[in-house]
Structure formats: C-alpha cells, structure tokens
Amino acid sequence: MAGGAGALQPVQAQGAPAGAAVANPLSLEAVRGLLARGDAAAARGDLAEARRLYDQARDLSRRLLGFYRDLSGSFRGLDARIPREMDQKGRETLQVLSQTNLRLAALFRRQNQPEVAVPLLVEVVKVMTPTSEEGRQAYQSLVEIGFASTPYTAGQAAAGG
C-alpha cells in the first residue's frame, strides 16, 4: 500500500525544503518554549497565564520522562547506544522539570500560597539532590518559607556538630 491513499506520509512544514524537520511538540525544546512564554506572562503580571504555561511545561516534562524511561528499558541489553541517549535526555528533562517546579513555586510564593509551593520544592530537592544548583535553590526557598530551619551550606558540613 506504499504511496496509496491510506499510506502515512511524513509531515513537512509548508514552504520548507523537502526533508526539513518540523518542530516536535513532544520535545525538550517545546518544554523550554512553554517556560519562556510562562516567564513572559509572569513578567507582565499575568500570573494565571504563567501558571497555565508552567503547568503545561511540567506535564509535558513528566510525559517525556516516562517515554524516555520506557524506551531506555526496552533497548537495554540490545543496543547500549539507545539507553544511553534516552538516559541523557531523561537527565536533561529532569533538570528542566526542576526549573519548572522552581518557577511554579516562586509564583505560588508570590501569590502568598507557600503550602502549594512546598511539595514542588521538596520534589526538586529529591530528584536533583541538595548539591545541585536547583536543589540548593529549592531548599533555600523551603528555609525562607519556614518549612525548614536548618540552612544547608552546600557540602560544608558543620564541624563539631
């Protein structure tokens, strides 16, 4: 049925050269685009739109993580290159998800809703570890909110404690 009326054809952007790639709506670039649009909405004071866009970015990040994890597992033991690629994409997506959570938490704090920010911040610390930039930022926010009181000095454990 190749070339027939029922055959699936690759999608090509109108006016694009043959074989040109179309922006993938299921990609880290799409998540980053949602974050940028959310940042712009927050900057102009449209917090409802910013939240909607950040929520979309968060949902898409979670979906991508699942897809990358599934593909990685499916190819383990068959072709090491594919799990390595999917694991790398998963790590990048986790970082962007954490940045999304930090933005959402900041938005909730701005709206005087720290109780909604706490789970997002805890998730960042959990998935990125307290030693990462995102983890340190999240924990610092938890201290500022009053959820935690012991400051974390990023690897400088208190001597004599």
FENTATA-V244498 format. One record per pair of residues at least 24 apart in sequence whose C-alpha atoms are under 6 Angstrom apart, sorted by the first residue. I is the first residue (numbers start at 1). GAP is how many residues later the second one is. If there is no record, write none. Layout:
i->I gap->GAP
i->I gap->GAP
This chain:
i->31 gap->26
i->58 gap->39
i->61 gap->36
i->65 gap->25
i->98 gap->26
